[in-house]
Amino acid sequence: MYISIVLWNLEKSDATVESLREYLRDYAVDAYSTLKGMRMKTWFADAEKGYWGAVYLWDGVNMENPLSVSRAIELIGYPPTTTSVFAVEAIAEGVSVIESFAGVGRAFEEASATDPVGEWRMRS
């Protein structure tokens, strides 16, 4: 298995984290769910710092090119600022109250009044 990480610095783009959330809701989540060889894709963002990115988990065989469904470069206006691919050394799955990832994430919910990640950063 392999992990690939892509990251954009949005400072030179007209796209925003909020506009890219619409892209997730309206297109990307469904489109990426059809890719062969991709076990999971997790999008992440830091709206305050202007970062947008994703982590892919790939089977490692018969992987379909993610550019076949992506519209991110078109929306952002340039390729990712950084990209990396790593071999997976091990995976641990924890105990979670979330049974399925379908519909999970800020793109599908209103931003909460409290931001647990922001609170964690302040304590660190």
Salt bridges, closest charged atoms under 4 A:
ASP46 OD2 - ARG121 NH2 3.19
ASP115 OD1 - ARG106 NH2 3.04
